[in-house]
Amino acid sequence: MVTVFSPKDLLDQFESMSKENSVQQVFIPGKGKFTIRFEDEDQNSIAADVQANPNLERLMNEGLEAYKSGKSYPTDELLKSLSIKDFS
């Protein structure tokens, strides 16, 4: 398990992940232990999942609209918003 002391450390863990190295456990002091699982993005799989589950399509559309209207933001913006104080 890797101890993460900064947003850059966390991003480094994400970047080191692959199909062969698909699960990471990290510890963030003051927050706890996290398990991160990498899933390779497969557009065909996503389309098939949406066709099989109408609720998933609705949720994806709601998420897209929330992002477009500024009510949510992507992971990279979340990482940028973290400071060293969040990890102590």
C-alpha positions in Angstrom: 0.0 0.0 0.0 1.3 3.4 -1.0 0.9 6.4 1.3 -0.3 9.5 -0.7 0.8 12.9 0.6 -0.3 15.1 -2.3 -2.6 15.3 -5.3 0.4 14.7 -7.5 1.1 11.4 -5.6 -2.5 10.3 -6.2 -2.3 11.2 -9.9 0.9 9.3 -10.2 -0.9 6.2 -8.8 -3.6 6.6 -11.5 -1.1 7.0 -14.2 0.8 3.9 -13.2 -2.3 1.7 -13.6 -3.0 -0.6 -16.6 -4.8 -3.8 -17.5 -2.0 -5.7 -15.8 -1.8 -3.4 -12.8 -5.5 -2.8 -12.3 -5.9 -2.4 -8.6 -4.1 0.0 -6.2 -4.5 0.5 -2.5 -3.5 3.9 -1.2 -3.6 5.5 2.2 -4.2 9.2 2.6 -3.3 10.4 6.1 -6.3 11.9 7.8 -8.7 10.4 5.3 -8.1 6.6 5.3 -7.5 3.7 3.0 -8.8 3.7 -0.6 -8.9 0.9 -3.2 -8.7 2.1 -6.8 -9.7 -0.2 -9.6 -8.8 0.5 -13.2 -11.3 -0.5 -15.9 -10.1 -0.1 -19.5 -12.6 2.0 -21.4 -14.4 0.2 -24.1 -16.8 2.3 -26.1 -18.6 -0.7 -27.5 -19.2 -2.0 -24.0 -20.6 1.3 -22.9 -23.0 1.5 -25.8 -24.2 -2.1 -25.1 -24.7 -1.3 -21.4 -26.7 1.8 -22.3 -28.9 -0.2 -24.7 -29.5 -2.9 -22.1 -30.3 -0.5 -19.3 -32.5 2.6 -20.0 -31.8 3.9 -16.5 -28.1 4.0 -17.3 -28.7 6.1 -20.4 -30.9 8.5 -18.3 -28.1 8.8 -15.6 -25.5 9.4 -18.2 -27.6 12.1 -19.8 -28.3 13.7 -16.4 -24.5 13.7 -15.6 -23.7 15.3 -19.0 -26.3 18.0 -18.4 -25.0 18.6 -14.9 -21.5 19.0 -16.3 -22.6 21.4 -19.0 -24.6 23.5 -16.6 -21.6 23.7 -14.1 -23.3 21.6 -11.4 -20.5 19.0 -11.5 -16.9 18.7 -12.7 -14.5 16.1 -14.0 -11.9 14.2 -12.0 -9.0 16.3 -13.2 -10.7 19.4 -11.8 -11.3 17.6 -8.5 -7.6 16.7 -8.3 -6.6 20.3 -9.1 -8.9 21.5 -6.3 -7.1 19.4 -3.6 -4.4 20.9 -1.5 -1.7 19.5 0.7 -4.0 20.4 3.7 -6.5 17.9 2.5 -3.9 15.1 3.0 -2.9 15.9 6.5 
